């Protein structure tokens, strides 16, 4: 890695009706050769990681990020606001408290929203 910068890929939109989360995950994979990006899902992007949903076009990105041990976080507040629990999500993601998410975002060098 040429420069040590904290990079966050911030997923905000639902995966249905939009390619934003898919493109965000693709971006995480693409920059992983130069950075150790943290991928964070907030708001409706939480739906991206639901068990049983069709992840055909982006499951390979999730698998790759976990294979190379990069973090994929889901905002707990967003999860609760949508009436979901940890049991509703795939195992490749980790739930973080809203305050922890805000701290990560405030301390990052680069933020790429999707």
KEPA-11953 format. One record per residue: residue in one letter; residue number from 0; chain; z, y, x negated of N, C-alpha, C in turn. Coordinates in nm, 3 decimals, decimal comma. Each point is the difference from the previous one (the first is absolute). Layout:
BEGIN
+------+-----+------+---------+---------+---------+---------+---------+---------+---------+---------+---------+
| code | pos | unit |     n_w |     n_v |     n_u |    ca_w |    ca_v |    ca_u |     c_w |     c_v |     c_u |
+------+-----+------+---------+---------+---------+---------+---------+---------+---------+---------+---------+
|    a | NUM |    A |       Z |       Y |       X |       Z |       Y |       X |       Z |       Y |       X |
...
+------+-----+------+---------+---------+---------+---------+---------+---------+---------+---------+---------+
//
This chain:
BEGIN
+------+-----+------+---------+---------+---------+---------+---------+---------+---------+---------+---------+
| code | pos | unit |     n_w |     n_v |     n_u |    ca_w |    ca_v |    ca_u |     c_w |     c_v |     c_u |
+------+-----+------+---------+---------+---------+---------+---------+---------+---------+---------+---------+
|    x |   0 |    A |   0,000 |  -0,117 |  -0,085 |   0,000 |   0,117 |   0,085 |   0,000 |   0,123 |  -0,089 |
|    x |   1 |    A |  -0,094 |   0,090 |   0,023 |  -0,012 |   0,117 |  -0,085 |   0,108 |   0,104 |   0,025 |
|    x |   2 |    A |   0,034 |   0,024 |   0,123 |   0,103 |   0,097 |   0,035 |   0,098 |  -0,065 |   0,094 |
|    x |   3 |    A |   0,128 |   0,024 |  -0,022 |   0,102 |  -0,053 |   0,090 |   0,022 |   0,102 |   0,112 |
|    x |   4 |    A |  -0,060 |  -0,026 |   0,114 |   0,019 |   0,085 |   0,117 |   0,039 |  -0,088 |   0,116 |
|    x |   5 |    A |   0,086 |   0,053 |   0,084 |   0,038 |  -0,071 |   0,121 |  -0,103 |   0,031 |   0,108 |
|    x |   6 |    A |  -0,066 |  -0,103 |   0,047 |  -0,105 |   0,015 |   0,101 |   0,042 |  -0,071 |   0,127 |
|    x |   7 |    A |  -0,010 |   0,070 |   0,112 |   0,028 |  -0,059 |   0,130 |  -0,125 |   0,008 |   0,086 |
|    x |   8 |    A |  -0,033 |  -0,114 |   0,059 |  -0,105 |  -0,006 |   0,101 |   0,075 |  -0,004 |   0,133 |
|    x |   9 |    A |  -0,017 |   0,103 |   0,081 |   0,076 |   0,015 |   0,124 |  -0,089 |  -0,033 |   0,120 |
|    x |  10 |    A |   0,032 |  -0,111 |   0,065 |  -0,074 |  -0,041 |   0,119 |   0,071 |   0,057 |   0,122 |
|    x |  11 |    A |  -0,075 |   0,071 |   0,086 |   0,061 |   0,063 |   0,117 |  -0,063 |  -0,040 |   0,132 |
|    x |  12 |    A |  -0,124 |  -0,046 |  -0,002 |  -0,071 |  -0,029 |   0,125 |  -0,003 |  -0,149 |   0,031 |
|    x |  13 |    A |  -0,011 |  -0,030 |   0,127 |  -0,007 |  -0,139 |   0,045 |  -0,129 |  -0,065 |  -0,050 |
|    x |  14 |    A |   0,003 |  -0,131 |  -0,021 |  -0,119 |  -0,070 |  -0,047 |  -0,106 |  -0,019 |   0,108 |
|    x |  15 |    A |   0,038 |   0,011 |   0,126 |  -0,097 |  -0,016 |   0,109 |  -0,064 |   0,135 |   0,031 |
|    x |  16 |    A |  -0,131 |   0,002 |   0,003 |  -0,073 |   0,124 |   0,026 |  -0,018 |   0,089 |  -0,122 |
|    x |  17 |    A |   0,041 |  -0,046 |  -0,115 |  -0,008 |   0,080 |  -0,121 |  -0,007 |  -0,092 |  -0,122 |
|    x |  18 |    A |  -0,068 |   0,044 |  -0,101 |  -0,002 |  -0,074 |  -0,126 |   0,093 |   0,061 |  -0,104 |
|    x |  19 |    A |   0,077 |   0,100 |   0,040 |   0,088 |   0,068 |  -0,097 |   0,095 |  -0,095 |  -0,072 |
|    x |  20 |    A |   0,074 |  -0,086 |   0,071 |   0,089 |  -0,091 |  -0,074 |  -0,076 |  -0,096 |  -0,092 |
|    x |  21 |    A |  -0,113 |  -0,048 |   0,046 |  -0,081 |  -0,089 |  -0,083 |  -0,044 |   0,072 |  -0,126 |
|    x |  22 |    A |  -0,048 |   0,122 |   0,014 |  -0,044 |   0,077 |  -0,116 |   0,117 |   0,035 |  -0,091 |
|    x |  23 |    A |   0,117 |   0,023 |   0,058 |   0,119 |   0,026 |  -0,081 |   0,038 |  -0,121 |  -0,084 |
|    x |  24 |    A |  -0,004 |  -0,118 |   0,062 |   0,029 |  -0,122 |  -0,075 |  -0,105 |  -0,024 |  -0,107 |
|    x |  25 |    A |  -0,124 |   0,027 |   0,033 |  -0,108 |  -0,013 |  -0,099 |   0,022 |   0,096 |  -0,117 |
|    x |  26 |    A |   0,047 |   0,120 |   0,031 |   0,030 |   0,099 |  -0,105 |   0,114 |  -0,050 |  -0,089 |
|    x |  27 |    A |   0,101 |  -0,059 |   0,059 |   0,112 |  -0,055 |  -0,079 |  -0,051 |  -0,104 |  -0,099 |
|    x |  28 |    A |  -0,087 |  -0,087 |   0,047 |  -0,058 |  -0,102 |  -0,087 |  -0,084 |   0,066 |  -0,110 |
|    x |  29 |    A |  -0,082 |   0,096 |   0,038 |  -0,091 |   0,065 |  -0,095 |   0,074 |   0,072 |  -0,112 |
|    x |  30 |    A |   0,110 |   0,067 |   0,031 |   0,071 |   0,076 |  -0,103 |   0,100 |  -0,084 |  -0,078 |
|    x |  31 |    A |   0,018 |  -0,125 |   0,042 |   0,101 |  -0,084 |  -0,064 |  -0,030 |  -0,031 |  -0,147 |
|    x |  32 |    A |  -0,122 |   0,023 |  -0,043 |  -0,030 |  -0,023 |  -0,142 |   0,049 |   0,116 |  -0,087 |
|    x |  33 |    A |   0,020 |   0,117 |   0,060 |   0,047 |   0,116 |  -0,075 |   0,141 |   0,045 |   0,036 |
|    x |  34 |    A |   0,048 |  -0,037 |   0,118 |   0,130 |   0,042 |   0,050 |   0,072 |  -0,121 |   0,060 |
|    x |  35 |    A |   0,126 |   0,020 |   0,031 |   0,077 |  -0,097 |   0,078 |   0,030 |   0,066 |   0,134 |
|    x |  36 |    A |  -0,100 |   0,005 |   0,089 |   0,020 |   0,074 |   0,124 |   0,103 |  -0,066 |   0,091 |
|    x |  37 |    A |   0,069 |   0,082 |   0,074 |   0,087 |  -0,047 |   0,106 |  -0,073 |   0,029 |   0,130 |
|    x |  38 |    A |  -0,014 |  -0,100 |   0,083 |  -0,066 |   0,017 |   0,129 |   0,109 |   0,008 |   0,105 |
|    x |  39 |    A |  -0,004 |   0,105 |   0,082 |   0,102 |   0,023 |   0,103 |  -0,067 |   0,016 |   0,135 |
|    x |  40 |    A |   0,052 |  -0,073 |   0,100 |  -0,048 |   0,012 |   0,137 |   0,105 |   0,073 |   0,084 |
|    x |  41 |    A |  -0,043 |   0,108 |   0,064 |   0,086 |   0,073 |   0,093 |  -0,076 |   0,018 |   0,131 |
|    x |  42 |    A |   0,070 |   0,048 |   0,099 |  -0,059 |   0,025 |   0,131 |  -0,076 |  -0,124 |   0,050 |
|    x |  43 |    A |  -0,117 |   0,018 |   0,058 |  -0,075 |  -0,111 |   0,058 |  -0,060 |  -0,096 |  -0,103 |
|    x |  44 |    A |   0,002 |   0,038 |  -0,128 |  -0,052 |  -0,090 |  -0,104 |   0,086 |  -0,125 |  -0,014 |
|    x |  45 |    A |   0,120 |   0,003 |   0,056 |   0,087 |  -0,118 |  -0,001 |  -0,072 |  -0,118 |   0,065 |
|    x |  46 |    A |  -0,084 |   0,028 |   0,100 |  -0,075 |  -0,107 |   0,067 |  -0,093 |  -0,076 |  -0,095 |
|    x |  47 |    A |  -0,033 |   0,057 |  -0,112 |  -0,086 |  -0,064 |  -0,100 |   0,059 |  -0,132 |  -0,048 |
|    x |  48 |    A |   0,132 |  -0,010 |   0,003 |   0,069 |  -0,115 |  -0,058 |   0,065 |  -0,091 |   0,104 |
|    x |  49 |    A |  -0,045 |   0,006 |   0,124 |   0,053 |  -0,088 |   0,104 |  -0,043 |  -0,144 |  -0,021 |
|    x |  50 |    A |   0,092 |  -0,092 |   0,022 |  -0,035 |  -0,142 |  -0,001 |  -0,097 |  -0,025 |   0,114 |
|    x |  51 |    A |  -0,092 |  -0,089 |  -0,021 |  -0,090 |  -0,042 |   0,107 |  -0,113 |   0,096 |   0,033 |
|    x |  52 |    A |  -0,002 |   0,118 |  -0,062 |  -0,111 |   0,092 |   0,026 |  -0,117 |  -0,036 |  -0,090 |
|    x |  53 |    A |  -0,118 |   0,043 |   0,038 |  -0,121 |  -0,031 |  -0,076 |  -0,005 |   0,088 |  -0,126 |
|    x |  54 |    A |   0,021 |  -0,063 |  -0,113 |  -0,003 |   0,070 |  -0,128 |  -0,119 |  -0,046 |  -0,084 |
|    x |  55 |    A |  -0,103 |  -0,048 |   0,065 |  -0,115 |  -0,058 |  -0,069 |  -0,055 |   0,092 |  -0,108 |
|    x |  56 |    A |  -0,015 |   0,128 |   0,028 |  -0,065 |   0,088 |  -0,096 |   0,094 |   0,057 |  -0,106 |
|    x |  57 |    A |   0,130 |  -0,029 |   0,010 |   0,089 |   0,054 |  -0,103 |   0,108 |  -0,096 |  -0,049 |
|    x |  58 |    A |   0,007 |  -0,121 |   0,049 |   0,100 |  -0,095 |  -0,049 |  -0,013 |  -0,023 |  -0,150 |
|    x |  59 |    A |  -0,124 |  -0,004 |  -0,050 |  -0,019 |  -0,022 |  -0,143 |   0,062 |   0,112 |  -0,083 |
|    x |  60 |    A |   0,001 |   0,122 |   0,053 |   0,062 |   0,112 |  -0,072 |   0,152 |  -0,016 |  -0,005 |
|    x |  61 |    A |   0,058 |  -0,038 |   0,114 |   0,145 |  -0,024 |   0,005 |   0,037 |  -0,111 |  -0,098 |
|    x |  62 |    A |  -0,074 |  -0,108 |   0,004 |   0,027 |  -0,113 |  -0,090 |  -0,010 |   0,040 |  -0,146 |
|    x |  63 |    A |  -0,102 |   0,079 |  -0,035 |  -0,019 |   0,043 |  -0,138 |   0,117 |   0,087 |  -0,045 |
|    x |  64 |    A |   0,043 |   0,095 |   0,083 |   0,111 |   0,089 |  -0,037 |   0,127 |  -0,081 |  -0,025 |
|    x |  65 |    A |   0,025 |  -0,101 |   0,081 |   0,119 |  -0,082 |  -0,019 |  -0,017 |  -0,090 |  -0,123 |
|    x |  66 |    A |  -0,121 |  -0,049 |  -0,023 |  -0,026 |  -0,086 |  -0,116 |   0,028 |   0,073 |  -0,131 |
|    x |  67 |    A |  -0,032 |   0,128 |  -0,005 |   0,025 |   0,076 |  -0,123 |   0,133 |   0,076 |   0,008 |
|    x |  68 |    A |   0,081 |  -0,036 |   0,099 |   0,138 |   0,048 |   0,013 |   0,011 |   0,151 |   0,021 |
|    x |  69 |    A |  -0,085 |   0,055 |   0,086 |   0,010 |   0,141 |   0,037 |   0,069 |   0,012 |   0,136 |
|    x |  70 |    A |   0,072 |   0,109 |   0,016 |   0,082 |   0,020 |   0,120 |  -0,082 |   0,045 |   0,120 |
|    x |  71 |    A |   0,032 |  -0,060 |   0,114 |  -0,053 |   0,043 |   0,130 |   0,122 |   0,017 |   0,090 |
|    x |  72 |    A |   0,028 |   0,126 |   0,037 |   0,118 |   0,032 |   0,078 |  -0,038 |   0,043 |   0,141 |
|    x |  73 |    A |   0,089 |  -0,031 |   0,095 |  -0,013 |   0,044 |   0,138 |   0,122 |   0,085 |   0,032 |
|    x |  74 |    A |  -0,022 |   0,114 |   0,062 |   0,106 |   0,091 |   0,038 |   0,080 |  -0,056 |   0,117 |
|    x |  75 |    A |   0,130 |  -0,017 |  -0,020 |   0,085 |  -0,059 |   0,103 |   0,004 |   0,084 |   0,127 |
|    x |  76 |    A |   0,006 |   0,131 |  -0,014 |   0,004 |   0,087 |   0,118 |  -0,127 |  -0,016 |   0,084 |
|    x |  77 |    A |  -0,114 |  -0,003 |  -0,065 |  -0,127 |  -0,019 |   0,072 |   0,000 |  -0,135 |   0,072 |
|    x |  78 |    A |   0,048 |  -0,101 |  -0,068 |   0,008 |  -0,134 |   0,058 |   0,085 |   0,002 |   0,127 |
|    x |  79 |    A |   0,116 |   0,061 |  -0,009 |   0,091 |   0,007 |   0,116 |  -0,059 |   0,083 |   0,113 |
|    x |  80 |    A |  -0,066 |   0,110 |  -0,033 |  -0,061 |   0,086 |   0,103 |  -0,109 |  -0,075 |   0,077 |
|    x |  81 |    A |  -0,062 |  -0,096 |  -0,064 |  -0,104 |  -0,080 |   0,065 |   0,056 |  -0,124 |   0,068 |
|    x |  82 |    A |   0,133 |  -0,015 |  -0,004 |   0,064 |  -0,113 |   0,064 |  -0,021 |  -0,132 |  -0,072 |
|    x |  83 |    A |  -0,022 |   0,007 |  -0,131 |  -0,026 |  -0,119 |  -0,080 |   0,118 |  -0,030 |  -0,093 |
|    x |  84 |    A |   0,004 |  -0,122 |  -0,049 |   0,104 |  -0,041 |  -0,094 |  -0,066 |  -0,065 |  -0,121 |
|    x |  85 |    A |   0,081 |  -0,030 |  -0,100 |  -0,049 |  -0,066 |  -0,120 |  -0,069 |  -0,132 |   0,033 |
|    x |  86 |    A |   0,049 |  -0,070 |   0,100 |  -0,057 |  -0,129 |   0,040 |  -0,142 |   0,013 |   0,053 |
|    x |  87 |    A |  -0,040 |   0,120 |   0,041 |  -0,135 |   0,023 |   0,051 |  -0,102 |   0,019 |  -0,112 |
|    x |  88 |    A |   0,048 |   0,015 |  -0,124 |  -0,088 |   0,033 |  -0,113 |  -0,026 |  -0,120 |  -0,089 |
|    x |  89 |    A |  -0,111 |   0,008 |  -0,073 |  -0,032 |  -0,102 |  -0,099 |   0,102 |   0,009 |  -0,114 |
|    x |  90 |    A |   0,014 |  -0,108 |  -0,073 |   0,103 |  -0,005 |  -0,103 |  -0,036 |   0,077 |  -0,127 |
|    x |  91 |    A |  -0,124 |   0,042 |  -0,017 |  -0,040 |   0,069 |  -0,123 |   0,048 |   0,145 |  -0,008 |
|    x |  92 |    A |   0,063 |   0,051 |   0,106 |   0,046 |   0,139 |   0,000 |   0,151 |   0,005 |  -0,004 |
|    x |  93 |    A |   0,050 |   0,114 |  -0,046 |   0,144 |   0,023 |  -0,006 |   0,032 |   0,124 |   0,083 |
|    x |  94 |    A |   0,104 |  -0,008 |   0,078 |   0,041 |   0,113 |   0,083 |   0,094 |   0,088 |  -0,081 |
|    x |  95 |    A |  -0,025 |   0,130 |   0,006 |   0,084 |   0,099 |  -0,069 |   0,052 |   0,100 |   0,102 |
|    x |  96 |    A |   0,122 |   0,046 |  -0,021 |   0,058 |   0,104 |   0,084 |  -0,086 |   0,126 |  -0,010 |
|    x |  97 |    A |  -0,003 |   0,077 |   0,107 |  -0,081 |   0,121 |   0,006 |   0,034 |   0,096 |  -0,115 |
|    x |  98 |    A |   0,127 |   0,013 |  -0,031 |   0,043 |   0,090 |  -0,106 |  -0,054 |  -0,045 |  -0,136 |
|    x |  99 |    A |  -0,006 |  -0,132 |  -0,021 |  -0,056 |  -0,053 |  -0,125 |  -0,150 |   0,030 |  -0,010 |
|    x | 100 |    A |  -0,068 |  -0,012 |   0,113 |  -0,144 |   0,031 |   0,004 |  -0,022 |   0,147 |  -0,034 |
|    x | 101 |    A |   0,079 |   0,087 |   0,063 |  -0,013 |   0,144 |  -0,027 |   0,027 |   0,032 |  -0,147 |
|    x | 102 |    A |   0,098 |  -0,068 |  -0,059 |   0,032 |   0,023 |  -0,141 |  -0,116 |  -0,044 |  -0,088 |
|    x | 103 |    A |  -0,057 |  -0,116 |   0,027 |  -0,115 |  -0,048 |  -0,077 |  -0,116 |   0,101 |   0,007 |
|    x | 104 |    A |  -0,026 |   0,048 |   0,121 |  -0,109 |   0,096 |   0,019 |   0,027 |   0,130 |  -0,074 |
|    x | 105 |    A |   0,124 |   0,049 |   0,009 |   0,032 |   0,128 |  -0,064 |  -0,003 |  -0,008 |  -0,152 |
|    x | 106 |    A |   0,021 |  -0,120 |  -0,054 |   0,003 |  -0,016 |  -0,146 |  -0,133 |  -0,046 |  -0,060 |
|    x | 107 |    A |  -0,100 |  -0,026 |   0,084 |  -0,125 |  -0,051 |  -0,056 |  -0,083 |   0,111 |  -0,062 |
|    x | 108 |    A |  -0,084 |  -0,038 |  -0,094 |  -0,090 |   0,094 |  -0,066 |  -0,129 |   0,018 |   0,079 |
|    x | 109 |    A |  -0,047 |  -0,110 |   0,060 |  -0,125 |   0,001 |   0,076 |   0,023 |  -0,069 |   0,135 |
|    x | 110 |    A |  -0,048 |   0,063 |   0,106 |   0,010 |  -0,057 |   0,134 |  -0,139 |   0,001 |   0,062 |
|    x | 111 |    A |  -0,043 |  -0,118 |   0,042 |  -0,131 |  -0,011 |   0,066 |   0,024 |  -0,051 |   0,142 |
|    x | 112 |    A |  -0,016 |   0,087 |   0,099 |   0,025 |  -0,041 |   0,139 |  -0,124 |  -0,062 |   0,067 |
|    x | 113 |    A |   0,025 |  -0,098 |   0,084 |  -0,105 |  -0,061 |   0,079 |   0,045 |  -0,008 |   0,145 |
+------+-----+------+---------+---------+---------+---------+---------+---------+---------+---------+---------+
//
